[in-house]
Amino acid sequence: MRAVDIIEKKRDGGELTPEEIRFFVEGFTRGEIPDYQAAAFLMAVYFQGMTPRETAELTLAMAYSGQVLDLHDIAPVVVDKHSTGGVGDKVSLVVVPLVAAAGLPVGKMSGRGLSFTGGTIDKLESIRGLRVELTVEEFREQLRRVGAVLCGQSADLAPADGKFYALRDVTGTVPSIPLIAASIMSKKIAGGADAIVLDVKVGNGAFMKTLDQARALARQMVDIGTALNRRVVAVISDMNQPLGEAVGNALEVKEAIATLRDDGPADFREHCLTIAAHMLHLGGRVRHLEEARRLAEATLASGAAWEKFRALVAAQGGDILQIEDPEQLPHARLIREIPAPAEGYLAEVRAYEIGMASVALGAGRTKKGEPVDPAVGIIVHRKAGDFVRRGEPLFTVHANEEGRLAEAERWLARAVRIQEAPVSPQPHIYEILSNVSDHPGQ
């Protein structure tokens, strides 16, 4: 078997066999197939696509390119969640301790932010002393003892995905639905997940810009789950405007803490409860989704979710005093309000421009490996559909440099559109897809 034959077969629209896919993935992972052939393979997939069977085989080959966790000695059913990325998306900070406190252990490996999308690991590192790099042994022990883990992705899990993604990023092949689906699902399977809740974002502040694109990605991942005997729910949710109010690492941690204390913005709280309910239902904690929702609400209201977050932070070496008094988290030197330029209804509060403003401030990255400033960011005071008066605060910007503040202001000026006529609020969740027969999304 030769790599060039596999590339040519896919280039010409052929369907690859499981053996061909495994040969290519294993050879590339071991360094026997060079980057230039892997790049050609990725471009062939980008143009020709993959069948559901091919995509499932690619996912499996990538998952088994390294270590695959088996956590069934800790939890009989392992449930994970994944977001395709957005602005103000700090959901994992709330959902992981919430679901764990409701009786379902959750060990989640997350990533760092790139471009306008934030990363859970960057947010966690706003907490002084908190360790995000854990060994597999430390991960397992904390999951057993605490029931909740939030840490960085182990390099031993799905190493083929890391190698392929680095090439996709520089060869124009990132926006390929089979490649995106295989990348996401391979990491979840390598992490030991039996059931997966996918939060597929759609809108100007997401990688999937249209509902058709988001639906296609969600369907592909649900189909992969079906082929690999995993229970999957995909929630297609809005990212035309930020989720919650806070955008920026320490600011988002503060908002997550407020929500864990049964406060926080209504849209963010609702989203966390929705994702948590699906996780509890998929994980078999309760029989019906309605019960799962009630359990999630009760766990949040009782303070148990907040206590579980405290236990998670303590277990990973974080400063408990800092999260008990969030004002001790990193804070910016310059704080400036941005007023509404006119009176009327907010037709748009664009997540993309707000995300890019946060990058300009230093809260995000323009390339991998760049440091981020944990203190800077933006508070978004109003949502699409709201009526605003001229001079009323739309944003509060937290900055540490005047030049960066000025650039952020330019982005924010393009983030809002005000009109005289009333505007209907944007839907929060568009659709739910599932491969579970007893699930409402089916």
C-alpha positions as CSV (number, residue, x, y, z in Angstrom):
1,M,0.0,0.0,0.0
2,R,1.4,3.5,-0.9
3,A,0.3,6.9,0.4
4,V,0.3,8.4,-3.2
5,D,-2.3,5.8,-4.3
6,I,-4.6,6.7,-1.4
7,I,-4.2,10.4,-2.2
8,E,-5.0,9.8,-5.9
9,K,-8.0,7.6,-5.1
10,K,-9.5,10.3,-2.9
11,R,-8.6,13.1,-5.4
12,D,-10.6,11.2,-8.0
13,G,-13.6,10.9,-5.7
14,G,-13.1,7.3,-4.6
15,E,-14.2,5.8,-1.3
16,L,-11.3,4.8,0.9
17,T,-11.3,1.4,2.7
18,P,-10.8,1.2,6.4
19,E,-7.4,-0.4,5.8
20,E,-6.4,2.6,3.6
21,I,-7.5,5.1,6.1
22,R,-5.7,3.3,9.0
23,F,-2.5,3.0,6.9
24,F,-2.4,6.7,6.1
25,V,-3.2,7.9,9.6
26,E,-0.8,5.5,11.3
27,G,2.0,6.3,8.8
28,F,1.6,10.0,9.2
29,T,1.5,9.8,13.0
30,R,4.7,7.8,13.0
31,G,6.4,10.2,10.6
32,E,6.6,7.7,7.8
33,I,4.3,9.7,5.6
34,P,5.7,13.3,5.1
35,D,3.8,16.5,5.6
36,Y,3.5,17.3,1.9
37,Q,1.6,14.0,1.3
38,A,-0.6,14.6,4.3
39,A,-1.3,18.1,3.0
40,A,-2.3,16.6,-0.4
41,F,-4.6,14.1,1.3
42,L,-6.3,16.8,3.3
43,M,-6.9,18.9,0.2
44,A,-8.3,15.9,-1.6
45,V,-10.7,15.4,1.3
46,Y,-11.6,19.1,1.4
47,F,-12.7,19.0,-2.3
48,Q,-14.1,15.5,-2.5
49,G,-15.5,15.1,1.0
50,M,-16.0,11.8,2.8
51,T,-18.9,9.3,3.2
52,P,-20.3,8.8,6.7
53,R,-18.5,5.5,6.8
54,E,-15.1,7.0,5.8
55,T,-15.5,9.8,8.3
56,A,-16.2,7.3,11.1
57,E,-13.2,5.2,10.1
58,L,-11.0,8.4,10.0
59,T,-12.3,9.3,13.5
60,L,-11.5,5.9,14.9
61,A,-8.1,5.8,13.3
62,M,-7.3,9.2,14.8
63,A,-8.7,8.3,18.2
64,Y,-6.5,5.1,18.3
65,S,-3.4,6.8,17.1
66,G,-2.4,7.2,20.8
67,Q,-3.7,6.4,24.2
68,V,-7.4,5.7,24.7
69,L,-8.7,6.2,28.2
70,D,-10.9,3.7,29.9
71,L,-12.7,5.3,32.8
72,H,-15.3,2.7,33.5
73,D,-13.7,1.7,36.8
74,I,-14.6,5.3,38.0
75,A,-17.9,5.9,36.2
76,P,-20.1,3.3,34.6
77,V,-21.0,5.8,31.9
78,V,-18.6,8.5,30.8
79,V,-20.2,11.7,29.5
80,D,-18.3,14.5,27.8
81,K,-19.3,17.8,26.2
82,H,-17.8,19.9,23.5
83,S,-18.4,23.4,22.1
84,T,-17.3,24.3,18.6
85,G,-16.2,27.6,20.0
86,G,-17.6,31.1,20.3
87,V,-17.4,34.4,22.2
88,G,-18.2,34.5,25.9
89,D,-18.5,30.7,26.0
90,K,-17.5,29.8,29.5
91,V,-20.1,27.0,29.7
92,S,-17.6,24.2,30.8
93,L,-16.7,26.2,33.9
94,V,-20.3,25.8,35.1
95,V,-21.5,22.6,33.5
96,V,-18.7,20.3,34.6
97,P,-19.1,21.0,38.4
98,L,-22.9,21.2,38.0
99,V,-23.2,17.8,36.4
100,A,-20.6,16.3,38.8
101,A,-22.5,17.7,41.8
102,A,-25.7,16.1,40.4
103,G,-24.0,12.7,40.7
104,L,-22.4,12.1,37.3
105,P,-18.6,12.3,37.3
106,V,-17.2,14.5,34.5
107,G,-13.5,14.6,33.4
108,K,-13.1,17.2,30.6
109,M,-10.0,18.0,28.6
110,S,-10.2,21.4,27.0
111,G,-8.1,23.6,24.7
112,R,-6.8,27.1,24.5
113,G,-8.4,30.0,22.5
114,L,-7.4,30.9,19.0
115,S,-8.4,34.1,17.2
116,F,-11.8,35.5,18.4
117,T,-12.9,32.3,20.2
118,G,-11.9,31.9,23.9
119,G,-10.4,28.8,25.4
120,T,-11.4,27.1,28.7
121,I,-7.8,26.6,29.7
122,D,-7.0,30.3,29.3
123,K,-9.9,31.2,31.5
124,L,-8.9,28.7,34.2
125,E,-5.4,30.1,34.3
126,S,-6.8,33.4,35.5
127,I,-7.0,31.6,38.9
128,R,-3.7,31.9,40.7
129,G,-1.9,28.6,41.1
130,L,-4.4,26.4,39.2
131,R,-2.7,23.6,37.3
132,V,-4.2,22.8,33.9
133,E,-1.5,20.3,32.8
134,L,-2.3,17.0,34.5
135,T,-0.9,13.5,33.8
136,V,-3.3,10.8,32.9
137,E,-2.8,9.3,36.4
138,E,-3.5,12.7,38.0
139,F,-6.6,13.1,35.8
140,R,-7.9,9.6,36.8
141,E,-7.2,10.1,40.5
142,Q,-8.9,13.5,40.7
143,L,-11.9,12.2,38.8
144,R,-12.2,9.3,41.3
145,R,-11.7,11.5,44.3
146,V,-13.5,14.8,43.4
147,G,-15.8,13.7,40.5
148,A,-14.8,16.7,38.3
149,V,-11.7,17.6,36.3
150,L,-11.0,20.5,33.9
151,C,-7.6,20.4,32.3
152,G,-5.6,20.6,29.1
153,Q,-5.6,18.0,26.4
154,S,-3.1,15.3,26.9
155,A,-0.5,15.0,24.1
156,D,-0.9,11.2,24.3
157,L,-4.6,11.4,23.3
158,A,-5.3,11.4,19.5
159,P,-1.8,12.7,18.5
160,A,-2.8,12.2,14.8
161,D,-5.4,15.0,15.3
162,G,-2.8,17.4,16.5
163,K,-0.6,16.7,13.5
164,F,-3.4,16.9,11.0
165,Y,-4.8,20.1,12.6
166,A,-1.4,21.9,12.4
167,L,-1.3,21.2,8.7
168,R,-5.0,22.1,8.2
169,D,-4.3,25.5,9.8
170,V,-1.7,26.4,7.2
171,T,-3.1,24.7,4.1
172,G,-6.6,26.2,3.9
173,T,-8.3,23.0,4.8
174,V,-9.8,23.9,8.2
175,P,-13.4,24.5,6.9
176,S,-14.0,20.8,5.9
177,I,-17.0,19.3,7.7
178,P,-15.6,15.7,7.6
179,L,-12.2,16.9,9.0
180,I,-13.8,19.1,11.7
181,A,-16.2,16.3,12.7
182,A,-13.4,13.7,12.9
183,S,-11.1,16.0,14.8
184,I,-13.7,16.7,17.5
185,M,-15.1,13.2,17.8
186,S,-11.6,11.5,17.8
187,K,-10.6,13.5,20.9
188,K,-13.9,12.7,22.7
189,I,-13.5,8.9,22.0
190,A,-9.8,8.9,23.0
191,G,-10.9,10.6,26.2
192,G,-13.2,7.6,27.0
193,A,-16.6,9.1,26.3
194,D,-19.6,6.8,26.0
195,A,-22.0,9.7,25.5
196,I,-21.3,13.2,24.1
197,V,-23.2,16.5,24.2
198,L,-22.1,18.7,21.3
199,D,-22.7,22.5,21.5
200,V,-22.6,23.5,17.8
201,K,-22.4,27.3,17.5
202,V,-23.8,29.1,14.5
203,G,-23.6,32.8,13.5
204,N,-21.1,35.5,12.8
205,G,-19.1,34.7,16.0
206,A,-18.8,31.0,15.1
207,F,-16.9,28.9,12.6
208,M,-20.2,27.7,11.1
209,K,-21.8,30.9,9.7
210,T,-25.1,29.5,8.5
211,L,-27.7,27.1,9.9
212,D,-27.2,24.7,7.0
213,Q,-23.5,24.5,7.8
214,A,-24.1,24.0,11.5
215,R,-26.7,21.4,10.8
216,A,-24.4,19.5,8.4
217,L,-21.6,19.4,11.0
218,A,-24.0,18.4,13.8
219,R,-25.5,15.6,11.6
220,Q,-22.0,14.4,10.7
221,M,-20.9,14.1,14.3
222,V,-24.2,12.4,15.3
223,D,-23.7,9.9,12.5
224,I,-20.1,9.2,13.7
225,G,-21.5,8.5,17.1
226,T,-24.0,6.1,15.7
227,A,-21.4,4.3,13.7
228,L,-19.1,4.0,16.7
229,N,-21.9,3.1,19.2
230,R,-21.8,6.4,21.1
231,R,-24.9,8.2,22.3
232,V,-24.7,11.8,20.9
233,V,-26.9,14.9,21.2
234,A,-26.0,18.0,19.2
235,V,-27.5,21.3,20.3
236,I,-27.3,24.0,17.6
237,S,-27.1,27.3,19.4
238,D,-26.8,31.0,18.5
239,M,-23.5,32.8,18.3
240,N,-24.5,35.9,16.5
241,Q,-24.0,37.7,19.8
242,P,-21.9,36.8,22.8
243,L,-23.1,34.3,25.4
244,G,-23.7,36.0,28.7
245,E,-22.2,39.4,29.3
246,A,-18.4,38.8,30.0
247,V,-15.8,38.4,27.2
248,G,-12.3,37.9,28.5
249,N,-10.6,35.4,30.7
250,A,-10.9,36.6,34.3
251,L,-14.2,38.4,33.5
252,E,-15.6,35.2,32.3
253,V,-14.5,33.3,35.4
254,K,-16.3,36.0,37.5
255,E,-19.4,35.4,35.5
256,A,-19.2,31.6,35.8
257,I,-18.7,32.0,39.6
258,A,-21.8,34.3,39.8
259,T,-23.8,31.6,37.8
260,L,-22.6,28.8,40.1
261,R,-23.9,30.9,43.0
262,D,-27.3,30.8,41.2
263,D,-27.0,34.2,39.7
264,G,-25.4,35.4,36.5
265,P,-27.0,36.5,33.1
266,A,-30.2,34.8,32.2
267,D,-29.1,33.6,28.8
268,F,-25.9,32.1,30.0
269,R,-27.6,30.4,33.0
270,E,-30.3,29.0,30.7
271,H,-27.7,27.6,28.3
272,C,-25.7,25.9,31.1
273,L,-28.9,24.3,32.4
274,T,-29.8,23.0,28.9
275,I,-26.4,21.5,28.3
276,A,-26.2,20.0,31.8
277,A,-29.7,18.5,31.5
278,H,-28.7,16.7,28.2
279,M,-25.6,15.4,29.9
280,L,-27.5,14.1,32.9
281,H,-30.0,12.4,30.6
282,L,-27.5,10.9,28.3
283,G,-25.4,9.6,31.2
284,G,-28.4,7.8,32.6
285,R,-28.6,9.8,35.8
286,V,-32.4,10.2,35.2
287,R,-34.8,8.6,32.8
288,H,-36.3,11.7,31.2
289,L,-35.0,15.0,30.0
290,E,-37.5,16.9,32.1
291,E,-36.2,15.2,35.2
292,A,-32.7,16.0,34.2
293,R,-33.6,19.7,33.9
294,R,-35.2,19.8,37.3
295,L,-32.2,18.0,38.8
296,A,-29.8,20.5,37.2
297,E,-31.8,23.5,38.5
298,A,-32.0,22.0,42.1
299,T,-28.3,21.3,42.1
300,L,-27.5,24.9,41.1
301,A,-29.9,26.4,43.6
302,S,-28.7,24.2,46.5
303,G,-25.1,25.5,46.2
304,A,-23.8,22.0,45.5
305,A,-22.5,23.0,42.0
306,W,-20.5,25.9,43.6
307,E,-19.0,23.6,46.2
308,K,-18.0,21.2,43.5
309,F,-16.3,24.0,41.6
310,R,-14.4,24.9,44.8
311,A,-13.3,21.3,45.2
312,L,-12.1,21.2,41.6
313,V,-10.1,24.4,41.9
314,A,-8.5,23.2,45.2
315,A,-7.7,19.8,43.8
316,Q,-5.8,21.5,40.9
317,G,-3.9,23.9,43.2
318,G,-5.9,27.0,42.6
319,D,-6.3,29.8,45.1
320,I,-9.7,29.3,46.8
321,L,-9.6,32.7,48.4
322,Q,-9.4,34.2,44.9
323,I,-12.6,32.5,43.7
324,E,-14.4,33.1,47.0
325,D,-13.7,36.8,46.4
326,P,-13.7,37.2,42.6
327,E,-12.5,40.8,43.0
328,Q,-9.1,39.3,43.7
329,L,-8.9,37.9,40.2
330,P,-6.7,39.8,37.8
331,H,-8.2,43.2,37.0
332,A,-7.3,45.8,34.3
333,R,-5.8,49.2,34.8
334,L,-8.0,51.1,32.4
335,I,-11.9,50.8,32.4
336,R,-13.9,52.7,29.9
337,E,-17.6,52.7,29.0
338,I,-18.7,52.8,25.4
339,P,-22.1,54.7,25.0
340,A,-24.9,54.1,22.5
341,P,-24.4,56.5,19.6
342,A,-28.1,56.8,19.0
343,E,-31.5,56.0,20.4
344,G,-33.4,52.9,19.0
345,Y,-33.5,49.1,19.0
346,L,-30.4,47.0,18.8
347,A,-30.7,45.1,15.6
348,E,-27.2,43.5,16.0
349,V,-24.7,43.0,18.8
350,R,-22.1,41.1,16.7
351,A,-20.1,38.4,18.4
352,Y,-17.3,38.4,15.8
353,E,-16.4,42.1,16.2
354,I,-16.7,41.9,20.0
355,G,-14.4,38.8,20.0
356,M,-11.9,40.7,17.8
357,A,-12.0,43.6,20.2
358,S,-11.1,41.2,23.0
359,V,-8.2,39.9,20.9
360,A,-7.1,43.5,20.3
361,L,-7.0,44.0,24.1
362,G,-4.8,41.0,24.5
363,A,-7.4,38.5,25.8
364,G,-7.0,36.3,22.7
365,R,-4.4,35.1,20.2
366,T,-3.6,35.8,16.6
367,K,-1.3,32.7,16.5
368,K,-0.7,29.6,18.6
369,G,1.5,30.0,21.7
370,E,1.0,33.7,22.2
371,P,0.5,34.7,25.8
372,V,-2.9,36.2,26.8
373,D,-3.6,39.0,29.3
374,P,-6.1,37.4,31.9
375,A,-7.3,40.8,33.1
376,V,-8.6,42.4,29.9
377,G,-11.9,42.0,28.2
378,I,-15.4,43.5,27.6
379,I,-18.7,43.5,29.5
380,V,-21.6,43.5,27.0
381,H,-24.5,45.4,28.7
382,R,-27.3,45.0,26.1
383,K,-28.6,42.3,23.7
384,A,-30.1,42.3,20.3
385,G,-33.8,43.4,20.5
386,D,-33.2,45.7,23.5
387,F,-34.2,49.4,23.3
388,V,-31.3,51.8,24.1
389,R,-31.1,55.6,24.6
390,R,-28.3,57.7,23.3
391,G,-25.4,57.8,25.7
392,E,-26.5,54.7,27.6
393,P,-23.6,52.3,28.2
394,L,-23.4,49.5,25.6
395,F,-20.0,48.1,26.6
396,T,-17.5,48.4,29.4
397,V,-13.9,47.8,28.2
398,H,-11.2,46.5,30.6
399,A,-7.7,47.3,29.2
400,N,-4.1,47.6,30.2
401,E,-2.8,49.7,27.3
402,E,-4.2,52.9,25.7
403,G,-3.3,51.8,22.2
404,R,-5.0,48.4,22.6
405,L,-8.0,50.2,24.1
406,A,-8.3,52.5,21.1
407,E,-8.2,49.5,18.7
408,A,-10.8,47.7,20.7
409,E,-13.1,50.7,20.5
410,R,-12.8,50.7,16.7
411,W,-13.9,47.1,16.6
412,L,-16.8,47.7,19.0
413,A,-18.1,50.7,16.9
414,R,-18.7,48.1,14.2
415,A,-20.3,45.6,16.5
416,V,-23.7,47.3,16.9
417,R,-26.5,48.3,14.6
418,I,-29.3,50.5,15.9
419,Q,-32.7,51.0,14.1
420,E,-35.9,52.8,14.9
421,A,-38.3,49.8,14.4
422,P,-38.6,47.1,17.1
423,V,-36.4,43.9,16.7
424,S,-37.4,40.4,17.6
425,P,-35.0,38.8,20.0
426,Q,-32.7,36.2,18.4
427,P,-33.4,32.6,19.1
428,H,-31.1,30.9,21.5
429,I,-31.3,27.3,20.4
430,Y,-32.3,26.5,16.8
431,E,-32.4,22.7,16.7
432,I,-31.4,19.6,18.6
433,L,-30.2,16.4,16.8
434,S,-29.7,13.1,18.5
435,N,-29.1,9.4,17.8
436,V,-30.9,8.4,21.0
437,S,-34.4,7.0,20.4
438,D,-35.9,8.2,23.7
439,H,-34.5,11.7,23.3
440,P,-36.7,14.7,22.3
441,G,-34.2,15.7,19.6
442,Q,-34.7,12.4,17.8
